[in-house]
Amino acid sequence: MLLNEIIEKRERSAGAESMTNNNLLGLLLESNLNEENNYSKSNTMTMEDVIEECKLFYFAGQATTADLLIWTMVVLSMHPSWQKRAREEVLQVIGDKKPSFDNLSHLKIMTLILYEVLRLYPPTPLIRRTRKITKLGEFTLPANLEIMIPLLFVHRDTEQLGDDANEFNPERFSEGISRSYKDQISYFPFGWGHRICIGQNFALLEAKMALTNILQHFSFELSPSYTHAPSTIITLQPERGAQIILHKL
Ligand code: HEM
């Protein structure tokens, strides 16, 4: 209902100066209008399509990145030496300035930390549906079967990663992702193939920006009331919350 109203208002102002394309909805409506004017109406998105696209972006982009940030705060609270290393790097590369696109790309330790958090706490499982009877290894799957690939377990495969697969060790990615696995890559927090996440670079940038701001201004630790209970409630969330105590620096 809310989205319906927003879209109708945007459509009414179509063509007027006020119609901006500086966000997803504006871009979708502008492309729809171009398609309709230059080609045919049959190729345009319906109101329902536009609403579904907005919902997908909101859901796919918001909860997942928030989960990544929450788990990073939890993990850096559990491993203060890595929190210290991350802060030292931020202060060395960015100082107390506002982070920019350019200097965020120089945060190597932070990148390793985020990769490792995405390995241990991947926000989403992968879901696939078989279109026809499909042979998968020794299994024959019927058509129209929904399969969930629990990345949480795939990412902790001791055969591929070694005995410390369940431990937090960002250093394992220091030679690149493919080097950290024995013979096949079993790390894909953003999916794989043609449905791979289109927002992955944006998500990492967003997470780096938020984390930089936090590390510049606060140190943090887990509250005694924190209970470690990762649980898949659509995305991987701390079931009992993430109570974190911040100390102003
Ligand atoms: C840490 C953050 C994120 C994680 C872990 C994540 C993970 C994923 C995964 C696993 C998929 C499914 C890939 C598949 O089925 O093979 C996906 C798809 C998608 N993601 Fe992300 N994502 C994140 C952030 C974002 C952001 C910030 C956006 C948008 C700004 C976004 C937009 C999308 C979209 C639109 C799809 C569907 C792509 C398609 O079906 O073609 N994601 N993401």
Boltz pocket constraint, residues with backbone or C-beta under 6 A from the ligand:
constraints:
  - pocket:
      binder: B
      contacts: [[A, 56], [A, 57], [A, 60], [A, 61], [A, 62], [A, 64], [A, 65], [A, 68], [A, 122], [A, 123], [A, 124], [A, 125], [A, 126], [A, 127], [A, 188], [A, 189], [A, 190], [A, 191], [A, 192], [A, 194], [A, 195], [A, 196], [A, 197], [A, 198], [A, 199], [A, 200], [A, 202], [A, 203]]
      max_distance: 6.0
